[in-house]
Amino acid sequence: MPEFLELANPNEALRTFLEAIHGSPRAERVRTEDTLDRVLLRDVVAPSPLPPFPRTTVDGYAVRASDTFGASPGMPGYLKVVGEILMGTVPELEIGEGQAVVIHTGGMLPSGADAVVMIEDTQAVDDTEIEVLKPVADGQNVLHEGEDVQPGDVVIQAGTRIRAQEIGGLLALGFGEVEVAEVPRVAILSTGDEVVPPSEEPAPGQVRDINSYTLSALVERAGGRPVRYGIIPDNAEALETI
C-alpha cells in the first residue's frame, strides 16, 4: 500500500474538502409545513402585523379601565353588560362609560374598550350587570395590534435552521412556502481490502463495514442526504473512478 502512505493532517484534509465545495447552496421552494430542520435561504420579512387586531388574552369582560379604578371585593364597581363578542367576528358595538361586553380568549377588542377584566375578578348581579372586584389598568389582558410583529420586521433570518416554532410563525404570517437550501448530498464510501458488508461473516483478518452506516446516520441527523458508494479496495485507480 505505498500509494497511500502520504497522509494529510486533519486541518489540511478539512481545507481540501471545503475547497472542493463550490458556490452557494441551491435554492428550493418548499411547503412551510415540510421545512422542519431545513435551512432558510432568505430573510423572512413580515407583510402584516401580529396580532392582526387587538385581542384579549383571557376570558372576561371588555371594559374601559377607568371604570374599574378603586374596585375591590368590599366596594365593587358596577358595570352594565351590553353584549357579547363572538369568536371570529368583528365587534359592531362600541363600549361607553359604565359598560362591559362579554369576551372570550382571543376575541377582538371592541371600540371604546382598552382593557379586559378576568371573569374570576367579577361577580354577576344578574344577566345585565356585573360587579368588578379588582381594577385593571389600561391595556391589561390585551395584546395590541402589532405587539409581537410589525410589518417590515425581519422575523426569521437567512441561515436559520427551521424549528417547529418557526413553522408556526411562518404560517401565522401567511407564508405557505419558503425558500430553503437544497438538502446537500454527501457521498460516503468505505475503503479497505479487509472490509466486508455487515451481512457477511468476516473471514480471519476481515472486518464488517460499520463506518459508512455510522457516517450516513450522522449525515442524516445533520440534515444531509447520504449516498453510499459501497466498499472500495485499497487501490488508487479504483478510488479515482468513483
Residue, then its C-alpha position, 0 to 999 in steps of 0.5 A: m500500500p505505498e500509494f497511500l502512505e502520504l497522509a494529510n493532517p486533519n486541518e489540511a484534509l478539512r481545507t481540501f474538502l471545503e475547497a472542493i465545495h463550490g458556490s452557494p447552496r441551491a435554492e428550493r421552494v418548499r411547503t412551510e409545513d415540510t421545512l422542519d430542520r431545513v435551512l432558510l435561504r432568505d430573510v423572512v420579512a413580515p407583510s402584516p402585523l401580529p396580532p392582526f387586531p387587538r385581542t384579549t388574552v383571557d376570558g372576561y369582560a371588555v371594559r374601559a379601565s377607568d371604570t374599574f379604578g378603586a374596585s375591590p371585593g368590599m366596594p365593587g364597581y358596577l358595570k352594565v353588560v351590553g353584549e357579547i363578542l363572538m369568536g371570529t367576528v368583528p365587534e359592531l358595538e362600541i363600549g361607553e362609560g359604565q359598560a362591559v361586553v362579554i369576551h372570550t380568549g382571543g376575541m377582538l377588542p371592541s371600540g371604546a374598550d382598552a382593557v379586559v377584566m378576568i371573569e374570576d375578578t367579577q361577580a354577576v348581579d344578574d344577566t345585565e350587570i356585573e360587579v368588578l372586584k379588582p381594577v385593571a389598568d389600561g391595556q391589561n389582558v390585551l395584546h395590541e395590534g402589532e405587539d409581537v410583529q410589525p410589518g417590515d420586521v425581519v422575523i426569521q433570518a437567512g441561515t436559520r435552521i427551521r424549528a417547529q416554532e418557526i413553522g408556526g410563525l411562518l404560517a401565522l404570517g401567511f407564508g405557505e412556502v419558503e425558500v430553503a437550501e437544497v438538502p446537500r448530498v454527501a457521498i460516503l464510501s468505505t475503503g479497505d481490502e479487509v472490509v466486508p458488508p455487515s451481512e457477511e461473516p468476516a473471514p480471519g483478518q476481515v472486518r464488517d463495514i460499520n463506518s459508512y452506516t455510522l457516517s450516513a446516520l450522522v449525515e442524516r441527523a445533520g440534515g444531509r442526504p447520504v449516498r453510499y458508494g459501497i466498499i472500495p479496495d485499497n487501490a488508487e485507480a479504483l478510488e479515482t473512478i468513483 
